[in-house]
Amino acid sequence: MARELVKVGRRRDQRGMTTAEYAVGTVATVSFVGIILAIINNPEFRDAIWKIVLVIIKVIIQAMGGGA
């Protein structure tokens, strides 16, 4: 009976899991940030974002009654 309780106790002991979960979360976060940085540093992406910003500014100016 005592051996069975020890085995059950060992199965429920998951203290190492939190460390593994933090490691996986950290790797995933760093990978995601790396991908975002690669996308942002792409000149084509920057040009597309710049065009979108210019269109938004133009729409706002026209909505305010200015511009042609």
Protein Blocks (a to p, Z undefined) as FASTA:
>chain_A
ZZmmmmmmmmmmcklmmmmmmmmmmmmmmmmmmmmmmmmmpmklmmmmmmmmmmmmmmmm
mmnopaZZ
